[in-house]
Amino acid sequence: MSYRSETSAVRDLLEPYCVGDGIDVGFGGDPIKLSAICLDLPTPYASTGNHPQQLHGQAFDLPFLDDSLGYVYSSHLIEDFALSDQLRLVVEWGRVARRVVICAPDEQRYREFCRAHGAPRNQAHHLVDFSLSFFKDEVLSNVDWLMLSAEFERIGIGDYSWAVVLDKEGA
């Protein structure tokens, strides 16, 4: 099944933050930038385009040197992980890049959108109260070397998404 990607709905807003060489983690066929290195599972569970995938694997343990990328971008992926793994992802992404750009759903607004439109919701979402404030309180508060440089709420498809731009301190 093909559908409009979450990235397509926020590209104009978030692409300007993706500067230099970078990677789109969990790109689902529609990278934030055509020049992004595209990483997804060996068999992605969602696909919204035909863009080639350069790397197959997990979002952890990226095969890059410290600070070797300008950015890591990820849309609608981090909510599929338990809280401890969300922290692990942010630390890993911050290890390889000077900037991390994350777009994710506010789970309660997402569920309301699904109910209102009769759409099935993604069962992979782990936390019922996942939101921008939850992410800032539970994940970002534990990574003091990444600074929140921009945040957005009620963006994308159905206005249920949020995004953060994290810059490495001193970068």
Secondary structure, DSSP 4 states (H G I P E B T S, - for coil): -----HHHHHHHHHGGG--SSEEEET-TT--SSTTSEEEE-SS-S-----PPP-EES-SSS-SS-TT-EEEEEEES-GGGS-HHHHHHHHHHHHHHEEEEEEEEE-HHHHHHHHHHHTPPP-TT---TT-SHHHHHHHTGGG-TTEEEEEEEEEESGGG-EEEEEEEETT-
